[in-house]
Amino acid sequence: MTVRTTTLDNGMTVITDAMPHLESAALGVWVKSGSRSETEQQHGVSHLLEHMAFKGTSRRSAREIAETIESVGGDINAATSIEHTGYFARVLKDDVALAADILADILQNSVFDENELAREQRVICQEIGATHDNPDDHVFDLFQEAAFPDQPIGRTILGTEGSVRGFNADTIRAYMDQHYVGDQMVISAAGNVNHDELVDLANDRFHQLKRTGAPLPERANYVGGEFKEISDHEQAHIVLGLEGRAYNSDGFYAAQILSSILGGGMSSRLFQEVRERRGLCYSVYAFHWAFADSGVFGIAAATGGDDVEELLPVMLEELQKSTRDITDAEVSRVRAQIRAGLLMSLESPSSRAGQLARQQILWGRPIPLQETVDRINRIDAERVRHVASQMFSQAKPAIAGIGPVKGIPDYSQVVDSFK
């Protein structure tokens, strides 16, 4: 596999990873614009724009967009995250030009028809309602808000029913004109794709793009705090966490390894202690979400209301123990898991295209596999314990709970446990 990169005159980056033995290719356009790029008045517009991009252009109706890609056996989709939005397609090798044309069309010529907009606003409001009905998902929205209150990075990706219904075509168009500019966009492809041909396609199809001018997102300011939503759900859904590490920080890989040691699978500390030995919950795991300038490290669990009071102290104890007794054997096992995951991802053109695009957005260049492996291999148990001590000595955890969560200890008690 050979990775090639070209920067166009309009500021866009084109990246390809050739896999000539395949009969297909995955390609997409990723934009360095997500929910944290929004002002308070724009809350939810990134996600709405992602939906509306498929609802008709000056050249194709919504139905024609779907039929054109599916008539050649391909598929097309999109996703919005906190820091970027991606529009991507998977097609046979002979249909790469068609997929590129559709992607360019929806990202430059969408008409944002009022009737389509009204329908999609209803759809997204239903999606918001479904999220609120699903405590597994909603608890993470509360957790993010507790970690980063009153900031774009702490607000939900979907927006609120009020904000979504308040948008019109001009709102969406203005946001798109502001953020969808060349130097904030990456075209990435992997599979049976020719780099030079894709560069020519990109130059031809995206020549209208403004080169630069997108505003910088508001800098993240981790605060911490608590959100509890008492409800009659059978299970109590709890997330406990602290500030993590940014992608470019020195402690990023150590934090990733730590999250796997604590709660990355059936052999992890939390699974063995909380579920297997004590039987306190069915589901428990750790996570580390990194952002450009901050991050969150946390534990998520679901348990019965009667076990909440016992569960939190055990979770806190496991966090504190990790600052003292992480072993080289544990670190070695997780490093092997990460390496295997990286190698497996190379076998999927869709995964590889997305991986390259995100690397370009976050680090300004594709990261060679061996460079990543070397960075991971340099992390030892002492380094993981050190980063754990730094993170878990903070005084302001973020806690979110939904369901029968009255047994969650008083917030001040949880704060004191980190001192």
BALOZA-676594 format. One record per residue (C-alpha): residue in one letter; x, y, z. Coordinates in Angstrom, 3 decimals, padded with zeros to 6 digits, always signed. Layout:
BEGIN
> r | X | Y | Z
> a | X | Y | Z
...
This chain:
BEGIN
> r | X | Y | Z
> m | +000.000 | +000.000 | +000.000
> t | +001.303 | +003.426 | -000.982
> v | +000.029 | +006.659 | +000.539
> r | +000.236 | +009.767 | -001.623
> t | -000.754 | +013.329 | -000.714
> t | -001.373 | +016.396 | -002.887
> t | -002.526 | +019.870 | -001.838
> l | -004.640 | +021.611 | -004.469
> d | -004.551 | +025.321 | -005.305
> n | -007.841 | +025.756 | -003.439
> g | -006.255 | +024.426 | -000.232
> m | -007.890 | +020.986 | -000.275
> t | -005.761 | +017.951 | +000.474
> v | -006.108 | +014.791 | -001.619
> i | -004.862 | +011.565 | -000.010
> t | -004.911 | +008.093 | -001.504
> d | -003.825 | +004.661 | -000.356
> a | -003.665 | +002.384 | -003.385
> m | -004.829 | -001.223 | -002.959
> p | -004.697 | -002.402 | -006.589
> h | -005.678 | -005.975 | -005.716
> l | -009.183 | -004.814 | -004.772
> e | -012.112 | -004.359 | -007.145
> s | -013.578 | -001.453 | -005.140
> a | -012.647 | +001.855 | -003.627
> a | -013.821 | +003.918 | -000.676
> l | -013.620 | +007.687 | -000.928
> g | -014.985 | +010.658 | +000.887
> v | -014.701 | +014.285 | +001.817
> w | -013.998 | +015.136 | +005.440
> v | -014.483 | +018.661 | +006.751
> k | -012.770 | +020.097 | +009.820
> s | -016.097 | +021.320 | +011.112
> g | -018.385 | +019.666 | +013.636
> s | -020.572 | +020.553 | +016.563
> r | -017.824 | +022.448 | +018.378
> s | -017.574 | +024.823 | +015.396
> e | -021.090 | +026.121 | +016.124
> t | -022.147 | +029.200 | +018.016
> e | -024.922 | +028.844 | +020.570
> q | -027.415 | +030.068 | +017.956
> q | -026.157 | +027.435 | +015.498
> h | -026.469 | +024.475 | +017.879
> g | -027.208 | +021.415 | +015.740
> v | -026.682 | +023.019 | +012.321
> s | -023.635 | +020.843 | +011.452
> h | -025.718 | +017.693 | +011.799
> l | -028.700 | +019.194 | +009.975
> l | -026.406 | +020.225 | +007.110
> e | -025.085 | +016.671 | +006.898
> h | -028.679 | +015.461 | +006.430
> m | -029.672 | +018.203 | +003.993
> a | -026.676 | +017.612 | +001.731
> f | -028.477 | +014.518 | +000.388
> k | -031.835 | +016.234 | -000.128
> g | -031.292 | +017.676 | -003.567
> t | -028.925 | +019.855 | -005.572
> s | -029.300 | +022.088 | -008.590
> r | -028.421 | +019.012 | -010.697
> r | -030.047 | +016.096 | -008.871
> s | -033.108 | +015.507 | -006.730
> a | -032.806 | +013.609 | -003.449
> r | -034.119 | +010.493 | -005.179
> e | -031.680 | +010.884 | -008.073
> i | -028.747 | +011.137 | -005.655
> a | -029.729 | +007.826 | -004.064
> e | -030.578 | +006.090 | -007.345
> t | -027.427 | +007.247 | -009.130
> i | -025.065 | +005.734 | -006.560
> e | -027.159 | +002.608 | -005.955
> s | -027.585 | +001.906 | -009.679
> v | -023.880 | +001.054 | -009.827
> g | -024.042 | -001.041 | -006.655
> g | -022.456 | +001.621 | -004.451
> d | -023.533 | +003.252 | -001.230
> i | -023.149 | +006.736 | +000.197
> n | -023.453 | +008.070 | +003.733
> a | -022.254 | +010.750 | +006.125
> a | -021.559 | +011.339 | +009.810
> t | -021.117 | +014.344 | +012.097
> s | -018.835 | +014.349 | +015.119
> i | -017.680 | +016.964 | +017.594
> e | -014.718 | +018.062 | +015.475
> h | -015.412 | +017.013 | +011.896
> t | -018.035 | +015.895 | +009.391
> g | -017.514 | +013.196 | +006.786
> y | -019.320 | +012.382 | +003.533
> f | -018.238 | +009.068 | +002.033
> a | -019.020 | +006.473 | -000.610
> r | -018.005 | +002.918 | -001.506
> v | -018.077 | +001.912 | -005.180
> l | -016.471 | -000.407 | -007.690
> k | -013.177 | +000.816 | -009.135
> d | -014.728 | +001.962 | -012.416
> d | -017.198 | +004.238 | -010.612
> v | -014.801 | +006.389 | -008.574
> a | -015.363 | +009.375 | -010.875
> l | -019.134 | +009.077 | -010.435
> a | -018.836 | +008.966 | -006.637
> a | -016.491 | +011.970 | -006.636
> d | -018.947 | +013.890 | -008.829
> i | -021.851 | +013.173 | -006.462
> l | -019.831 | +014.181 | -003.404
> a | -018.756 | +017.412 | -005.084
> d | -022.343 | +018.091 | -006.139
> i | -023.911 | +017.690 | -002.697
> l | -021.185 | +019.767 | -001.038
> q | -021.390 | +022.703 | -003.441
> n | -024.794 | +022.718 | -005.136
> s | -027.316 | +021.726 | -002.447
> v | -030.468 | +023.828 | -002.743
> f | -031.881 | +023.279 | +000.778
> d | -035.465 | +023.100 | -000.437
> e | -037.961 | +024.329 | +002.188
> n | -040.175 | +021.236 | +001.970
> e | -037.203 | +018.899 | +002.280
> l | -035.897 | +021.003 | +005.172
> a | -039.191 | +020.790 | +007.049
> r | -039.263 | +017.013 | +006.634
> e | -035.675 | +016.600 | +007.765
> q | -036.224 | +018.833 | +010.792
> r | -039.017 | +016.468 | +011.849
> v | -036.733 | +013.468 | +011.308
> i | -033.974 | +014.966 | +013.449
> c | -036.417 | +015.930 | +016.196
> q | -037.494 | +012.277 | +016.233
> e | -033.823 | +011.320 | +016.455
> i | -033.402 | +013.664 | +019.433
> g | -036.441 | +012.109 | +021.083
> a | -035.078 | +008.615 | +020.479
> t | -031.794 | +009.579 | +022.112
> h | -033.592 | +010.875 | +025.191
> d | -035.512 | +007.589 | +025.330
> n | -032.219 | +005.669 | +025.266
> p | -030.309 | +006.288 | +028.519
> d | -027.269 | +004.411 | +027.156
> d | -026.755 | +007.299 | +024.732
> h | -028.253 | +010.215 | +026.617
> v | -026.029 | +009.742 | +029.667
> f | -022.992 | +010.565 | +027.513
> d | -024.612 | +013.829 | +026.393
> l | -025.059 | +014.745 | +030.062
> f | -021.496 | +013.706 | +030.820
> q | -020.056 | +015.841 | +028.016
> e | -022.081 | +018.818 | +029.236
> a | -020.858 | +018.271 | +032.805
> a | -017.250 | +018.146 | +031.590
> f | -017.490 | +021.217 | +029.331
> p | -020.469 | +023.330 | +030.460
> d | -021.648 | +026.341 | +028.427
> q | -019.266 | +025.583 | +025.539
> p | -019.746 | +024.276 | +021.992
> i | -017.686 | +021.172 | +022.780
> g | -020.051 | +020.352 | +025.638
> r | -023.265 | +020.631 | +023.641
> t | -024.953 | +017.732 | +021.881
> i | -024.242 | +017.050 | +018.225
> l | -027.952 | +016.751 | +017.379
> g | -028.984 | +020.098 | +018.837
> t | -032.324 | +020.644 | +020.560
> e | -035.803 | +020.477 | +019.070
> g | -036.040 | +024.250 | +019.439
> s | -032.721 | +024.999 | +017.754
> v | -033.264 | +022.534 | +014.900
> r | -036.777 | +023.812 | +014.129
> g | -035.459 | +027.377 | +014.154
> f | -033.043 | +026.928 | +011.247
> n | -033.851 | +027.929 | +007.690
> a | -032.046 | +027.506 | +004.390
> d | -030.139 | +030.768 | +004.837
> t | -028.816 | +029.604 | +008.225
> i | -027.492 | +026.379 | +006.744
> r | -026.058 | +028.074 | +003.673
> a | -024.278 | +030.729 | +005.741
> y | -022.723 | +028.078 | +008.003
> m | -021.603 | +026.049 | +005.009
> d | -020.085 | +029.073 | +003.261
> q | -018.193 | +029.922 | +006.421
> h | -016.777 | +026.498 | +007.298
> y | -016.696 | +024.412 | +004.107
> v | -013.566 | +026.019 | +002.664
> g | -010.632 | +024.382 | +000.914
> d | -008.015 | +024.335 | +003.630
> q | -010.506 | +022.724 | +006.018
> m | -011.393 | +019.846 | +003.659
> v | -009.719 | +016.541 | +002.842
> i | -010.538 | +014.145 | +000.008
> s | -009.376 | +010.693 | +001.003
> a | -009.618 | +007.422 | -000.904
> a | -008.381 | +003.886 | -000.401
> g | -008.696 | +000.812 | -002.554
> n | -008.328 | +000.467 | -006.314
> v | -007.908 | +004.164 | -006.982
> n | -005.437 | +006.190 | -009.051
> h | -004.023 | +009.171 | -007.188
> d | -003.362 | +011.395 | -010.184
> e | -006.827 | +010.753 | -011.591
> l | -008.429 | +011.636 | -008.260
> v | -006.387 | +014.843 | -008.096
> d | -007.636 | +015.791 | -011.562
> l | -011.220 | +015.002 | -010.520
> a | -010.890 | +017.089 | -007.372
> n | -009.390 | +020.016 | -009.260
> d | -012.241 | +019.878 | -011.765
> r | -015.160 | +019.295 | -009.385
> f | -014.131 | +021.554 | -006.481
> h | -012.689 | +024.521 | -008.344
> q | -015.424 | +026.828 | -006.974
> l | -014.345 | +026.447 | -003.357
> k | -013.090 | +029.391 | -001.374
> r | -009.568 | +028.589 | -000.163
> t | -009.657 | +029.740 | +003.464
> g | -011.456 | +031.842 | +006.041
> a | -013.083 | +029.406 | +008.494
> p | -013.017 | +030.695 | +012.086
> l | -011.165 | +028.758 | +014.769
> p | -013.406 | +026.890 | +017.212
> e | -013.664 | +028.108 | +020.779
> r | -010.888 | +026.591 | +022.893
> a | -012.046 | +023.780 | +025.180
> n | -012.099 | +024.503 | +028.908
> y | -012.625 | +021.395 | +031.014
> v | -014.612 | +022.282 | +034.149
> g | -016.275 | +019.151 | +035.543
> g | -019.479 | +018.869 | +037.511
> e | -022.518 | +016.664 | +037.921
> f | -025.782 | +015.922 | +036.107
> k | -028.335 | +013.492 | +037.551
> e | -031.612 | +012.613 | +035.879
> i | -033.755 | +010.537 | +038.227
> s | -036.143 | +008.361 | +036.199
> d | -038.057 | +005.107 | +036.416
> h | -035.685 | +003.210 | +034.125
> e | -034.876 | -000.240 | +035.455
> q | -031.111 | +000.286 | +035.091
> a | -028.973 | +003.090 | +036.452
> h | -026.631 | +004.417 | +033.746
> i | -023.563 | +006.154 | +035.143
> v | -020.517 | +007.815 | +033.603
> l | -017.629 | +009.036 | +035.761
> g | -014.607 | +010.796 | +034.307
> l | -011.952 | +013.482 | +034.335
> e | -010.053 | +015.544 | +031.780
> g | -008.106 | +013.369 | +029.374
> r | -005.368 | +014.155 | +026.891
> a | -005.492 | +015.913 | +023.520
> y | -004.434 | +014.139 | +020.330
> n | -001.183 | +016.048 | +020.105
> s | -000.317 | +015.826 | +023.796
> d | +002.557 | +013.829 | +025.211
> g | +000.194 | +011.629 | +027.215
> f | -002.245 | +010.645 | +024.459
> y | -001.018 | +007.099 | +023.796
> a | -000.503 | +006.365 | +027.494
> a | -004.111 | +007.424 | +028.175
> q | -005.334 | +005.175 | +025.347
> i | -003.447 | +002.221 | +026.814
> l | -004.718 | +003.002 | +030.307
> s | -008.351 | +003.000 | +029.143
> s | -007.895 | -000.477 | +027.657
> i | -006.210 | -001.820 | +030.796
> l | -008.996 | -000.489 | +032.979
> g | -011.989 | -001.331 | +030.828
> g | -011.184 | -002.434 | +027.300
> g | -012.454 | -006.001 | +027.311
> m | -013.249 | -009.116 | +029.323
> s | -009.706 | -009.294 | +030.721
> s | -009.728 | -005.655 | +031.835
> r | -009.527 | -004.652 | +035.491
> l | -013.006 | -003.188 | +035.700
> f | -014.692 | -006.141 | +034.014
> q | -012.911 | -008.613 | +036.261
> e | -013.427 | -006.694 | +039.510
> v | -016.837 | -005.088 | +039.042
> r | -018.650 | -007.744 | +037.041
> e | -016.859 | -011.052 | +037.480
> r | -015.800 | -010.847 | +041.147
> r | -018.498 | -008.618 | +042.645
> g | -021.391 | -009.038 | +040.188
> l | -022.290 | -005.360 | +040.493
> c | -023.270 | -004.734 | +036.876
> y | -023.717 | -006.287 | +033.468
> s | -021.909 | -003.561 | +031.515
> v | -018.778 | -001.633 | +032.502
> y | -015.982 | -000.183 | +030.378
> a | -013.479 | +002.665 | +030.214
> f | -012.946 | +005.133 | +027.383
> h | -010.638 | +007.963 | +026.362
> w | -011.956 | +010.542 | +023.901
> a | -009.268 | +012.867 | +022.600
> f | -009.946 | +016.244 | +020.995
> a | -007.631 | +018.755 | +019.349
> d | -007.013 | +020.645 | +022.600
> s | -008.423 | +018.492 | +025.422
> g | -010.033 | +015.141 | +026.117
> v | -012.090 | +013.119 | +028.569
> f | -011.187 | +009.893 | +030.338
> g | -014.052 | +007.997 | +031.858
> i | -015.802 | +004.862 | +033.041
> a | -019.335 | +003.941 | +031.981
> a | -021.486 | +001.379 | +033.760
> a | -025.070 | +000.207 | +033.931
> t | -026.402 | -001.437 | +037.073
> g | -029.493 | -001.926 | +039.195
> g | -030.536 | +000.872 | +041.508
> d | -029.712 | -001.190 | +044.602
> d | -026.063 | -001.555 | +043.542
> v | -025.318 | +002.086 | +042.681
> e | -024.095 | +002.990 | +046.153
> e | -021.550 | +000.160 | +046.139
> l | -020.550 | +000.544 | +042.480
> l | -019.145 | +004.089 | +042.547
> p | -016.570 | +003.467 | +045.323
> v | -015.308 | +000.385 | +043.464
> m | -014.905 | +002.387 | +040.245
> l | -013.043 | +005.108 | +042.137
> e | -010.825 | +002.537 | +043.819
> e | -009.851 | +001.020 | +040.487
> l | -008.924 | +004.449 | +039.124
> q | -006.688 | +005.133 | +042.102
> k | -005.092 | +001.669 | +042.027
> s | -004.073 | +002.245 | +038.409
> t | -001.786 | +005.073 | +039.521
> r | +000.218 | +002.566 | +041.601
> d | +000.199 | -000.943 | +040.211
> i | -000.158 | -001.015 | +036.399
> t | +002.228 | -003.755 | +035.240
> d | +004.435 | -004.163 | +032.186
> a | +002.536 | -007.353 | +031.348
> e | -000.744 | -005.411 | +031.146
> v | +000.830 | -002.708 | +028.983
> s | +002.370 | -005.325 | +026.686
> r | -000.987 | -007.054 | +026.224
> v | -002.753 | -003.805 | +025.321
> r | +000.015 | -002.740 | +022.954
> a | -000.502 | -006.020 | +021.098
> q | -004.241 | -005.372 | +020.941
> i | -003.708 | -001.875 | +019.542
> r | -001.212 | -003.094 | +016.947
> a | -003.623 | -005.816 | +015.847
> g | -006.435 | -003.269 | +015.543
> l | -004.257 | -000.965 | +013.449
> l | -003.245 | -003.774 | +011.107
> m | -006.807 | -005.041 | +010.753
> s | -008.023 | -001.547 | +009.886
> l | -005.609 | -001.476 | +006.949
> e | -007.541 | -004.338 | +005.356
> s | -010.714 | -002.236 | +005.012
> p | -010.609 | +000.537 | +002.389
> s | -013.409 | +002.424 | +004.168
> s | -011.586 | +002.325 | +007.490
> r | -008.318 | +003.293 | +005.836
> a | -009.788 | +006.256 | +003.942
> g | -011.376 | +007.609 | +007.114
> q | -008.229 | +007.009 | +009.125
> l | -006.066 | +008.946 | +006.645
> a | -008.528 | +011.840 | +006.517
> r | -008.688 | +012.143 | +010.305
> q | -004.902 | +012.003 | +010.574
> q | -004.603 | +014.832 | +008.060
> i | -007.180 | +016.903 | +009.944
> l | -005.682 | +016.266 | +013.386
> w | -001.950 | +016.082 | +012.712
> g | -001.605 | +017.804 | +009.356
> r | -000.262 | +014.672 | +007.628
> p | -000.917 | +010.944 | +007.270
> i | +000.901 | +009.052 | +010.015
> p | +002.890 | +006.012 | +008.801
> l | +001.899 | +002.797 | +010.553
> q | +005.422 | +002.126 | +011.819
> e | +005.595 | +005.596 | +013.372
> t | +002.412 | +004.900 | +015.325
> v | +003.647 | +001.464 | +016.379
> d | +006.971 | +002.943 | +017.522
> r | +005.174 | +005.568 | +019.630
> i | +003.014 | +002.899 | +021.252
> n | +005.999 | +000.625 | +021.888
> r | +007.771 | +003.404 | +023.780
> i | +004.997 | +003.468 | +026.391
> d | +005.853 | +001.385 | +029.464
> a | +004.059 | +000.771 | +032.766
> e | +005.847 | +003.621 | +034.507
> r | +004.641 | +006.074 | +031.862
> v | +001.045 | +004.828 | +032.119
> r | +001.106 | +005.118 | +035.920
> h | +002.484 | +008.641 | +035.633
> v | -000.235 | +009.802 | +033.235
> a | -002.877 | +008.115 | +035.414
> s | -001.555 | +010.001 | +038.441
> q | -001.705 | +013.291 | +036.539
> m | -005.281 | +012.755 | +035.371
> f | -006.691 | +011.290 | +038.573
> s | -005.232 | +013.932 | +040.879
> q | -007.636 | +016.518 | +039.443
> a | -010.215 | +017.924 | +041.838
> k | -013.204 | +018.217 | +039.489
> p | -014.544 | +014.968 | +038.079
> a | -017.499 | +014.911 | +035.703
> i | -020.391 | +012.647 | +036.694
> a | -023.604 | +011.865 | +034.848
> g | -026.365 | +009.500 | +035.873
> i | -029.781 | +008.503 | +034.496
> g | -032.315 | +006.205 | +036.116
> p | -032.458 | +005.089 | +039.768
> v | -029.256 | +006.959 | +040.651
> k | -030.082 | +008.306 | +044.113
> g | -027.340 | +006.073 | +045.471
> i | -024.589 | +008.019 | +043.707
> p | -022.443 | +009.475 | +046.512
> d | -022.569 | +013.186 | +047.146
> y | -020.487 | +015.066 | +044.583
> s | -018.226 | +016.527 | +047.270
> q | -017.380 | +013.003 | +048.448
> v | -016.363 | +011.999 | +044.930
> v | -014.242 | +015.145 | +044.627
> d | -012.518 | +014.351 | +047.925
> s | -011.610 | +010.854 | +046.692
> f | -009.332 | +012.396 | +044.036
> k | -007.393 | +014.557 | +046.507
